[in-house]
Amino acid sequence: MSVFKLDPESVLQRVTARGDTPRMRSLWATVLQGALGFGLVGILAFAVWAVGGGWLMSHVGKYGFYGAIAVAFMGLAGSALGRLVIGPGALARFYGFFTLGFVLYSIVWCAIYFTLPGQLPGRLGGKLGEIFGSTAGLAVLCLLLLGAFNARQFFLPCWGVLFLLVTLSYYVGEPFHTWYPGAEGILVWGFCYGAGFGAGVGYVLYEAQSRTRELLSAGRDATPA
């Protein structure tokens, strides 16, 4: 999506014009920063539920409740993940494509979750809506993230890693809400979910910027000493 000007050539032009030496993190540093940063965002976003969940449900209903949590995630995302985008003006550009992607992810997730309750016997139980909603919603988010960097060729592995990390973290954190039904359990769940989500997005952003790192490294090596 050239509208965000995050394709490798556009980033190289901005870096060259500014004379910057952008920081390029390793895969593990990118994933770790995404996990820790968005884990904190998960705590703060789920605090909306822990502190004001009852009021929101009674005054704006379930859609308003989920919407408030989504707004918290989007509003705080830049501080946690924006630095993972290479090049000048990264934070504003990140907010643009991530907000759009997260809105679409939330809409798809909620649409499937609320229309497909998943009343199956056995292990799936009432989880079918969550699983299918996450599968489709994360596919949309992944496509948009990769599209912003002109890197859709990485879709299948990135979608797989993103779905795996988000799903594992969501279901690892969920039992804490059962064991500790108060605010503590909700906040632990929020951290787990946020950490997995941030790690997954970090992986997607790293792969999406592979060509950008190649161009910047080549330009750096070609610069006279």
Buried (B, 14 or more C-beta within 10 A) or exposed (E): BEEBBBBBEBBBEBBEEEEEEBEBBEEEBBBBBBBBBBBBBBBBBBBBBBEEBEEBEEEEEEEEBBBBBBBBBBBBBBEBBBBBBBBBBBBEBBBBBBBBBBBBBBBBBBBBBEEBEBEEEEEEEEBBBBBBBBBBBBBBBBBBBBBBBBBBEBBEEBBEBBBBBBBBBBBBBBEBBEEBEEBEBBBBBBBBBBBBBBBBBBBBBBBBBEBBBEBBEEEEEEEEE
